[in-house]
Amino acid sequence: MDAIQAILSRRSIRKYTSEPVSEETVNELLKAAMSAPTAANQPWDFVVVRERSTLNAVRQFHPHAEMLTHAAAAIAVCGDPTRETLKGRWLLDCAAATENILIAANAIGLGACWVGIYPVEERIQGLRDLLGIPTHVIPLSMVSLGYPAEKKNPSSRYKPERIHLSRW
Ligand SMILES: Cc1cc2nc3c(=O)[nH]c(=O)nc-3n(C[C@H](O)[C@H](O)[C@H](O)COP(=O)(O)O)c2cc1C
């Protein structure tokens, strides 16, 4: 699948088959994540989660994470503000990394969904406790992963009226 196709057809997939996702495939996604543009010299770390009990436990502090209970794996995208070279940029860099994972997952036939963590304090603390993330590191998102058990049409969010040519 080419890049434009992977971007335009990406949807949040929340239902997965029981087929496992290989380590090699997850590594492809991590490569895609770390290829994202970075304003703050790569202030990111990633936690790959595969244990069913850990994936299930996210629901205890997150009301919209049911898909993790079916996911084969998830990647937690975390930012370290102490490593960023420009203040506040960790958030932007980690968002770009998250999007790269989502697009790459779609391109290789996986289903994926952005599970929002930051800026909800209860979710940040809950994920820190669950995954042993140090207190100075801020989890931005989790991406749930699995082979898709649902199909969605491309979204039709293109709105020409939101485009301003030359000036607003
Ligand atoms: C910052 C952010 C946080 C999100 N958090 C969640 C979440 O916690 N749970 C969830 O099911 N989907 C979450 N989503 C996915 C959105 O619900 C989804 O992208 C939106 O409904 C559009 O659908 P689409 O991704 O299929 O185009 C999140 C998306 C973003 C960008």
The ligand as an ORCA input file, in Angstrom:
! r2SCAN-3c Opt
* xyz 0 1
  C      -5.660     12.324     20.959
  C      -6.614     11.192     20.645
  C      -7.092     10.411     21.664
  C      -7.963      9.342     21.400
  N      -8.381      8.560     22.429
  C      -9.171      7.504     22.178
  C      -9.547      6.645     23.237
  O      -9.133      6.821     24.383
  N     -10.349      5.593     22.946
  C     -10.809      5.366     21.672
  O     -11.540      4.394     21.478
  N     -10.440      6.157     20.630
  C      -9.644      7.223     20.860
  N      -9.221      8.013     19.818
  C      -9.651      7.708     18.443
  C     -10.771      8.640     17.963
  O     -11.960      8.322     18.639
  C     -10.917      8.482     16.443
  O      -9.701      8.810     15.817
  C     -12.037      9.368     15.872
  O     -13.301      8.936     16.342
  C     -12.045      9.356     14.348
  O     -12.208      8.025     13.861
  P     -11.139      7.340     12.890
  O      -9.835      7.267     13.648
  O     -11.707      5.972     12.608
  O     -11.008      8.154     11.655
  C      -8.368      9.077     20.052
  C      -7.853      9.878     19.018
  C      -6.975     10.898     19.309
  C      -6.401     11.720     18.156
*
